[in-house]
């Protein structure tokens, strides 16, 4: 057979679900997975944005869901199982931040809000979709963590964000080991600073942008397309012998 290293990155015939798909990483991930051949299910709270994106992607479907609300997640999964038998690829991308709150002044309710979106929702959706993957003997999950799940964000203040992203890294390892012999692979993607809707306040502030540049060995923030390869690697058969890992895309930030 001819050698075709790029074939393993294709997702033809597979269904991929992307949470937080209405903007930023999620929107880009949806476009990339579609370009690789997947049928993409777009999930977020803002249905109008999702429908606009779905109109630009062949065979995409938009479903409104607040992943921090278990009842909505349950309804979403029920619909997916009934109509598609589940999904082949799950990208847990939806996220929230508590920046720039100081930990000593942050309320437990504010902290819990970030935990619900960044951690509880990842566990909830993953565990609801896992049984169908296990039954088929295959499935892939990509959890979007952050460099601040690996190193502190100070002087950028976001205790809940850092805590939850660190927990996502640990949860990724645990789920990967639990499901490894059942055919389900679970990995994490840990980006540094990219300009998105979530990070817009930092990029609009000159001193914050300079801080990012100063602390990144490559001397600049990332550009969204620079996550394409990492996402496709983790979502496809190109990473068939990789599970429980966190792939860092950070311009050298964590190597300092």
N, C-alpha and C positions, 0 to 999 in steps of 0.2 A: 504494500500500500504506500502511496506517496506521502511524504512527510508534510503535514499541514499544521504547524504550531498554533495558528490563529483559530482553527476550528473549535478548539476547546473553549474559546471565549464566547461562542455563539449560544444564544438562548432560544433558538427556534422551537416553537411548539410549547413553550413553557409560559406559565402564568405567574406574574410577579406583582406583589402588593407593596406599595410604598406609602408609608404614613407621613404626614406633614408635607404632602405633595403640592400644596398650593403656592409655595414660594421657595426660594433659596435652594439648599441642597436637594430637597425633595423633588422640586420641579426639574432640576438638572438630572437627578438620578432617573426619573421617569423617562426623560428624553433618551438617556443613554441606554437604558434597558430595552426601550422600544427599538432603538437603532440596532441593537444586538439580536433582535428577532422576537423578543418577549411580548406577550399581551399584558398590558399593565393596568392594574386596578389602582386608581388614585384615591387616596383617603386623606381627609382633613376636615376641619370645621367649616371652612368657607366654600360652600358648594359652587357658587358662581365662578370663582377662580378655577376650581377643578374642572368645571364644565367647559370653560374657555380653553384650558390646556387639553382636555380630552378631544376637543374639536380639531386640535392640531396633530394628534397622534392617531395612527391607524389602529382601530379595534380597542382603544382604551375605554375604560369605564370610570365614571366619577361617582363616589359614594361619600356622603357627608357622615362624619363620625367624630365625636370628641373622645379620643382614646383614653382620657382620664376618667371617663364615666363608664363603669363596668357594664351597665345595662345596654349602652350603645355598642360597646365592643361585642357583647354577646349577640346582639341582633345582627351586627355586621358579619360575624363568623357564621351564624346560622344561614344567612343569605349566601355566603360564599360556598358553604358546604353543599347547599341545596342546588345551586346553579353551576358550580364549577368543581365540586368535589374537593375543595380546598385550593391551596396555591403551591407552586413549586419553589418560589423564592419569596421570602418576607424580608423587607427592609424596614427596620424599626428606626425611623428617622425623626419623628415628631419630638420637639424639644421646647423647653422653656428655661428662662434664666432669672435669677434674683439679683443680678447686677443692677446698680452698684451699691446694694445694701450692705451695711456693716453688720457683721454677725451679731454683735452685742445689742443691736437695735432691731434686729429682724424678729418678727413674731413667729411662733410655732406654726400658725396658719399659713404664713407666707412661705415658710420652709416646706411645709407639707404640700403646698400647691405644686412646687417644682418636683417634689418626690413623686407625686401622682402622675405627672406627665412623663418625666424622664426615666423613672424606674418602674413604678407599679404597672404602667401601661405596657412596657416592654415585656415584663413577666406575664401579664394577663393575656395579651394577644399571642405571644409565643406559645404559651401553654394551651391555649384554646385551638391553635392551628396545628400543634405538634401531633396529636393523635392521627389525623388524616395523613400526615407525612410518614409517620411511623407505619401505618397500615400499608402504604404504598412502598415503603422501604427506601424512600429517598426524599430529600428536602434540604433547603439551604436557608439559613437565617443570617442576616447581616445587621448587627446592632451599631448604631452610630453613637460612639462615645465621644471623647475629646482628649486632647493633650492634658486637659485639666482633670482628667480621671487618672493621670499618671504623675503630674507635678502640680504644685500649688499655682494659683492664678495671681497671687499677690504681686504688685499692689492693686491689681484689678480685683474688686471685692465681689465674690459670688460663692458663698459657703455651700448653699444648697446645690448649686450647679456642679461644683467640684465633687461634692459628696456623692451625688447621684451618678455622675459619669464614672467615678471610681467604682461604684457599685455595679454599674453596667459592665465594666471590664471583668469584675469578679463573677457576676451572673453569667456572662458569656462563657467563661471557663467551666462553670458548674453545669450548665445546660449542655455544653458540648460533650462533656464526659458522660453525663447521664444518657445522652441519646446517640453517642458515637456508634455503638454496635447495632443501632436500629436504623442506620442509614441517614440520619439527620446531622448535618454539619452546622455549627454555630461559630461565627467569628465576629470581631468588632473592627470598626474603622474609626481611627482617632485623628481627626483633622486638627490643625492649628487654627490660625485666624484667616478666615476668608470673608469677603464682604457679602453679607446676606441681610435680610430683613432683621434678623435677630441681632446682628452685630453692627447695624447701621449707626447707632449712636457713637460707637467707638471710632468708626471711620470718618464720621462727620466732625469729630473733635481733633484738631491738629495735634495736640500733645499726645493723645491716645494713639493716633496713627503713627507718630514718631516713635512711641514706645514699642509698638509692634515691630517696626522696621529695625529698631535698635537691638531688640532681643531675638531677632530671627537671623541665624547665621547666613542664610541666603540673601538677607538684606531687603526683604519685601514680604508682604502678605501673599497668601496663595490665590490663585485664580481658579474659578469653579471647574474648568476643564481639567485641571490637574488632579482631580479626584476620579476622573472617568476610569482610568486604568485600574486603580485600586478597587473601585466598586465592582467592575466587571470581573476582575480576578476572583474576588471573594464570592460573587454571586454565581459563577459559572463552574464548569468542570475543570477549568484551568487550575483551580485550587482543590482538586478532589482529595488530596492527601493533607489538607490543612483544616484543622478544627481547634477551637479553643484559643485561637491567636488574636492578637490586636495589631492591626496594621496601621502604623503611624505615618501620617502624611503632614509634615510640619516644617519643612524647610530647614531642618536641623535644630528646632527649638529644644527638644528634649535631650539632645546630644551635648548641650552646653555643660 
